[in-house]
Amino acid sequence: MIKKYAEEIEKMYSRIREKEEADLKTRKEEINTKLPAVISLDNKIGKLSIELSLSMFKDIKQDRDTYIKTLKNQITELRIERSEMLSANGYPIDYLTLKYRCPKCKDTGYIGTQKCSCYKKYLIKFYYDDSELKSLLKLNNFDNFDINFYSTRKNPTEPESPRKNIEKIFAKAINFVSNFDASSENFLFYGSSGTGKTFLCQCIAKDLLDKGHLVMYKTSDDLIHSLKKIRFDGDSTLEDLIVNCDLLIIDDLGTEQINDFSKTEIFNLLNKKILLNKKMIISSNLTLEELSRIYSERMTSRLFGDFTLCKFYGDDIRVKKNLNRMKD
């Protein structure tokens, strides 16, 4: 799947370059009709630039440094003259320059051999558009987070009411999103099923995606499939996305197939991202005690020590919503 996205991105970059080259050609034709003298200057600049490049390889009878300096000065003077002529006639001075959507990589997707940051954003966009997450986030966002589903009655086994508890967690989530670039916080959302953990994860994902951050959202089962591709198929692009994305959300930890491979690979991933200071949010229906029994001490030490723990509790919101729909 990731390979398919990569191929689409390469085609997209090619289309961008073709369009910008076509637009430049149109602008040059316009200027050639209205200001042919500018095109004449542009051609002279082009010839001198080629001569400057070739001077590195051909024999020059006079002093090479003086010759190169003279060429550079001539090119600079012609560029100034061209800019002044364009400006005097109401055109931007860069009107005859090829435009780039991304000046860093010049719309190639690469800086040297390294993928440009714009490549990763396009890859995430393709992934996001092609996933179920896009349709989910139309409804699952902060605007639709309703704390009225949480009871104001305090359970004797909990320190405060579900409503008061979720208000605090919601405030932490808003603060996390608002100060995302400055934050180094990770979250572990845990507690009984249907209490809003997945919904809040998706609210955070939606807000950060809309702000242009690279968010990878995976159920724990999906994550194991991805880790197998990385381990056994050598999928370095997928690995780069999961490890270096701005935020990795792992939903429903504990529902994946539990075995030595899954426990080892999840721990290695968490450890690597923590060392790289890459943010994560993990949700689980398991209690802290259940997590401790299933996973290694090394992993739970990471979870309980490097993540802000947020316990969700209260009535099953899915059941409440369903009952409300039946009444309506």
C-alpha positions as CSV (number, residue, x, y, z in Angstrom):
1,M,0.0,0.0,0.0
2,I,2.8,2.5,0.9
3,K,4.5,1.6,-2.4
4,K,1.4,2.6,-4.2
5,Y,1.4,6.0,-2.4
6,A,5.0,6.5,-3.3
7,E,4.3,5.9,-7.0
8,E,1.4,8.4,-6.8
9,I,3.6,11.0,-5.2
10,E,6.3,10.7,-7.9
11,K,3.6,11.2,-10.5
12,M,2.3,14.2,-8.6
13,Y,5.7,15.8,-8.4
14,S,6.1,15.2,-12.1
15,R,2.8,16.9,-12.8
16,I,3.7,19.9,-10.6
17,R,7.0,20.4,-12.5
18,E,5.3,20.1,-15.9
19,K,2.7,22.7,-14.9
20,E,5.2,25.2,-13.6
21,E,7.4,24.7,-16.7
22,A,4.3,25.3,-18.9
23,D,3.4,28.4,-16.9
24,L,6.9,29.8,-17.3
25,K,6.7,29.2,-21.0
26,T,3.4,31.1,-21.2
27,R,4.9,34.0,-19.2
28,K,7.9,34.1,-21.5
29,E,5.6,34.2,-24.6
30,E,3.7,37.0,-23.0
31,I,6.8,39.1,-22.3
32,N,8.2,38.3,-25.7
33,T,5.1,39.9,-27.2
34,K,4.9,42.9,-24.9
35,L,8.6,43.4,-24.0
36,P,10.9,41.6,-26.5
37,A,13.9,43.5,-25.1
38,V,13.5,41.6,-21.8
39,I,13.6,38.3,-23.6
40,S,16.7,39.5,-25.4
41,L,18.3,40.2,-22.0
42,D,17.1,36.8,-20.7
43,N,18.8,35.0,-23.7
44,K,22.0,36.9,-23.1
45,I,22.0,35.9,-19.4
46,G,21.4,32.2,-20.5
47,K,24.4,32.3,-22.9
48,L,26.7,33.9,-20.4
49,S,25.6,31.3,-17.7
50,I,26.5,28.5,-20.1
51,E,29.8,30.1,-20.9
52,L,30.5,30.4,-17.2
53,S,29.8,26.7,-16.6
54,L,32.0,25.7,-19.6
55,S,34.9,27.9,-18.4
56,M,35.6,25.4,-15.7
57,F,36.6,22.8,-18.3
58,K,38.1,24.7,-21.2
59,D,41.5,26.3,-21.7
60,I,41.5,30.1,-21.1
61,K,44.5,32.2,-22.3
62,Q,43.9,35.1,-20.0
63,D,43.8,34.9,-16.2
64,R,41.0,32.4,-15.3
65,D,39.9,34.2,-12.1
66,T,39.6,37.5,-13.9
67,Y,37.7,35.9,-16.8
68,I,35.2,34.2,-14.4
69,K,34.8,37.4,-12.4
70,T,34.1,39.4,-15.6
71,L,31.4,36.9,-16.7
72,K,29.7,37.0,-13.3
73,N,29.7,40.8,-13.3
74,Q,28.1,40.8,-16.8
75,I,25.4,38.4,-15.7
76,T,24.7,40.4,-12.6
77,E,24.4,43.6,-14.6
78,L,22.1,42.0,-17.1
79,R,19.9,40.6,-14.4
80,I,19.6,44.0,-12.7
81,E,18.6,45.5,-16.1
82,R,16.1,42.8,-16.7
83,S,14.5,43.3,-13.2
84,E,14.3,47.0,-13.6
85,M,12.6,46.7,-17.0
86,L,10.1,44.2,-15.7
87,S,9.3,46.3,-12.6
88,A,8.9,49.5,-14.7
89,N,6.3,47.7,-16.7
90,G,4.3,46.4,-13.7
91,Y,5.7,42.8,-13.6
92,P,7.3,41.1,-10.6
93,I,11.1,40.9,-10.9
94,D,10.9,37.1,-10.7
95,Y,8.3,36.8,-13.5
96,L,10.6,34.9,-15.8
97,T,11.8,32.6,-13.0
98,L,10.6,29.0,-12.6
99,K,8.3,28.8,-9.5
100,Y,8.6,26.0,-7.0
101,R,5.9,24.8,-4.6
102,C,8.7,23.7,-2.3
103,P,11.9,25.7,-2.8
104,K,13.8,23.3,-0.5
105,C,13.6,20.3,-2.9
106,K,12.5,22.2,-6.1
107,D,9.5,19.9,-6.4
108,T,11.5,16.7,-6.6
109,G,10.7,15.3,-3.2
110,Y,14.4,14.9,-2.3
111,I,17.2,17.0,-0.9
112,G,20.2,14.9,-2.0
113,T,19.3,11.4,-1.1
114,Q,17.0,12.4,1.8
115,K,13.2,12.8,1.4
116,C,12.1,16.4,1.8
117,S,9.6,17.3,4.5
118,C,7.0,18.0,1.8
119,Y,7.3,14.4,0.6
120,K,6.3,13.1,4.0
121,K,3.3,15.5,4.2
122,Y,2.1,14.3,0.8
123,L,2.6,10.7,1.8
124,I,0.5,11.2,5.0
125,K,-2.2,13.0,3.0
126,F,-2.5,10.1,0.6
127,Y,-2.5,7.6,3.5
128,Y,-5.2,9.8,5.3
129,D,-7.4,10.2,2.3
130,D,-7.3,6.5,1.5
131,S,-8.1,5.4,5.0
132,E,-11.3,5.0,7.0
133,L,-10.0,7.7,9.3
134,K,-11.0,10.5,7.0
135,S,-14.7,9.6,7.2
136,L,-14.5,8.9,10.9
137,L,-13.0,12.4,11.6
138,K,-15.9,14.2,10.0
139,L,-17.9,13.3,13.2
140,N,-15.2,12.4,15.7
141,N,-13.7,15.8,16.5
142,F,-13.5,18.3,19.4
143,D,-16.7,20.1,18.3
144,N,-18.7,16.9,18.8
145,F,-17.1,15.8,22.1
146,D,-20.1,15.9,24.5
147,I,-19.2,15.8,28.2
148,N,-23.0,15.5,29.0
149,F,-22.6,11.7,28.3
150,Y,-20.5,11.5,31.5
151,S,-22.3,11.3,34.8
152,T,-22.0,13.8,37.6
153,R,-22.5,11.1,40.2
154,K,-19.4,10.0,42.0
155,N,-18.6,6.3,42.2
156,P,-17.2,5.4,45.6
157,T,-14.3,3.5,44.0
158,E,-13.1,6.6,42.1
159,P,-11.7,9.9,43.4
160,E,-14.3,12.1,41.5
161,S,-17.3,11.9,39.2
162,P,-16.8,10.7,35.5
163,R,-17.8,14.3,34.4
164,K,-15.2,16.0,36.5
165,N,-12.6,13.4,35.4
166,I,-13.3,13.8,31.7
167,E,-13.2,17.6,32.0
168,K,-9.6,17.3,33.3
169,I,-8.6,14.9,30.6
170,F,-10.3,17.0,27.9
171,A,-8.4,20.1,29.1
172,K,-5.1,18.1,28.9
173,A,-5.9,17.1,25.3
174,I,-6.7,20.7,24.3
175,N,-3.5,21.9,25.9
176,F,-1.5,19.1,24.2
177,V,-2.8,20.2,20.7
178,S,-2.5,23.9,21.4
179,N,1.2,23.5,22.5
180,F,2.1,20.6,20.4
181,D,5.4,21.8,19.0
182,A,6.6,22.8,22.5
183,S,5.3,19.6,24.2
184,S,7.2,16.4,24.8
185,E,4.3,14.7,26.5
186,N,3.0,11.2,25.7
187,F,-0.4,9.9,26.9
188,L,-1.7,6.5,27.9
189,F,-5.5,6.5,27.9
190,Y,-6.8,3.4,29.7
191,G,-10.1,2.3,31.2
192,S,-13.3,0.4,30.5
193,S,-14.7,0.1,27.0
194,G,-17.0,2.8,25.6
195,T,-15.8,5.6,27.8
196,G,-14.4,7.9,25.0
197,K,-10.7,6.9,24.6
198,T,-10.8,6.2,20.9
199,F,-13.1,9.2,20.3
200,L,-10.6,11.6,22.1
201,C,-7.7,10.0,20.2
202,Q,-9.4,10.8,16.9
203,C,-10.3,14.3,18.0
204,I,-6.6,14.9,18.6
205,A,-5.7,13.3,15.3
206,K,-8.2,15.5,13.4
207,D,-7.0,18.7,14.9
208,L,-3.3,18.0,14.3
209,L,-3.9,16.8,10.8
210,D,-5.8,19.9,10.0
211,K,-2.8,21.9,11.3
212,G,-0.4,20.1,8.9
213,H,1.2,17.7,11.4
214,L,2.2,14.2,10.4
215,V,-0.1,11.9,12.4
216,M,-0.1,8.1,12.0
217,Y,-3.2,6.5,13.5
218,K,-3.2,2.7,13.9
219,T,-5.0,0.1,15.9
220,S,-2.6,-2.2,17.7
221,D,-3.5,-5.0,15.3
222,D,-2.7,-2.7,12.3
223,L,0.5,-1.8,13.9
224,I,1.6,-5.4,14.2
225,H,0.9,-5.9,10.5
226,S,3.1,-2.8,9.8
227,L,5.9,-4.0,12.0
228,K,5.9,-7.3,10.2
229,K,6.3,-5.5,6.9
230,I,9.2,-3.5,8.3
231,R,10.9,-6.5,9.8
232,F,10.3,-9.1,7.1
233,D,9.9,-7.1,3.9
234,G,12.3,-4.3,4.7
235,D,9.8,-1.6,4.2
236,S,12.0,1.4,5.1
237,T,9.4,4.0,3.9
238,L,6.8,2.6,6.3
239,E,9.4,2.4,9.1
240,D,10.3,6.1,8.5
241,L,6.7,7.1,8.7
242,I,5.9,5.3,11.9
243,V,9.1,6.2,13.7
244,N,9.5,9.9,12.6
245,C,5.9,11.0,12.3
246,D,4.9,14.0,14.5
247,L,2.5,11.8,16.5
248,L,1.8,8.1,16.5
249,I,-1.5,7.0,17.9
250,I,-1.9,3.3,18.9
251,D,-5.5,2.5,19.6
252,D,-6.7,-0.5,21.5
253,L,-3.4,-1.8,22.8
254,G,-3.9,-5.4,24.0
255,T,-6.3,-6.4,21.2
256,E,-3.4,-7.5,18.9
257,Q,-2.3,-11.1,18.8
258,I,0.0,-11.3,21.9
259,N,3.2,-13.3,21.2
260,D,6.9,-12.8,21.6
261,F,7.2,-11.0,18.3
262,S,4.4,-8.5,19.0
263,K,5.7,-7.7,22.6
264,T,9.3,-7.3,21.5
265,E,8.5,-5.2,18.4
266,I,6.1,-2.9,20.3
267,F,8.6,-2.4,23.0
268,N,11.4,-1.6,20.5
269,L,9.2,0.9,18.8
270,L,8.2,2.7,22.0
271,N,11.7,2.8,23.2
272,K,13.0,4.1,19.9
273,K,10.4,6.9,19.7
274,I,11.0,7.9,23.3
275,L,14.7,8.2,22.7
276,L,14.0,10.3,19.6
277,N,11.5,12.4,21.5
278,K,8.7,11.5,19.1
279,K,5.3,11.9,20.6
280,M,2.8,9.1,21.1
281,I,-0.8,8.5,22.4
282,I,-1.8,4.9,23.3
283,S,-5.2,3.8,24.3
284,S,-6.2,0.5,26.0
285,N,-9.3,-1.1,27.5
286,L,-7.0,-2.9,29.9
287,T,-6.3,-1.9,33.5
288,L,-2.7,-1.1,34.6
289,E,-2.6,-4.4,36.4
290,E,-3.7,-6.3,33.2
291,L,-1.1,-4.4,31.1
292,S,1.6,-5.4,33.7
293,R,0.6,-9.1,33.4
294,I,0.6,-9.1,29.6
295,Y,3.7,-7.1,28.7
296,S,7.2,-7.1,29.9
297,E,8.4,-5.1,32.9
298,R,10.6,-3.1,30.5
299,M,7.6,-2.1,28.4
300,T,5.3,-1.3,31.3
301,S,8.1,0.7,32.9
302,R,8.1,2.8,29.7
303,L,4.3,3.1,29.6
304,F,3.9,4.0,33.3
305,G,7.0,6.2,33.5
306,D,7.2,8.1,30.2
307,F,3.4,8.5,29.5
308,T,0.9,10.7,31.3
309,L,-1.7,8.3,32.6
310,C,-5.3,9.2,32.0
311,K,-7.9,6.8,33.4
312,F,-11.4,6.8,31.7
313,Y,-14.4,5.6,33.5
314,G,-18.2,5.9,33.6
315,D,-21.1,4.5,31.7
316,D,-20.7,3.0,28.2
317,I,-21.3,6.0,25.9
318,R,-22.0,3.8,22.9
319,V,-24.9,2.3,24.8
320,K,-26.2,5.7,25.9
321,K,-26.0,7.0,22.3
322,N,-27.8,4.0,21.0
323,L,-30.6,4.4,23.6
324,N,-31.0,8.0,22.7
325,R,-31.4,7.1,19.0
326,M,-34.0,4.5,19.9
327,K,-35.9,7.2,21.9
328,D,-35.8,9.6,18.9
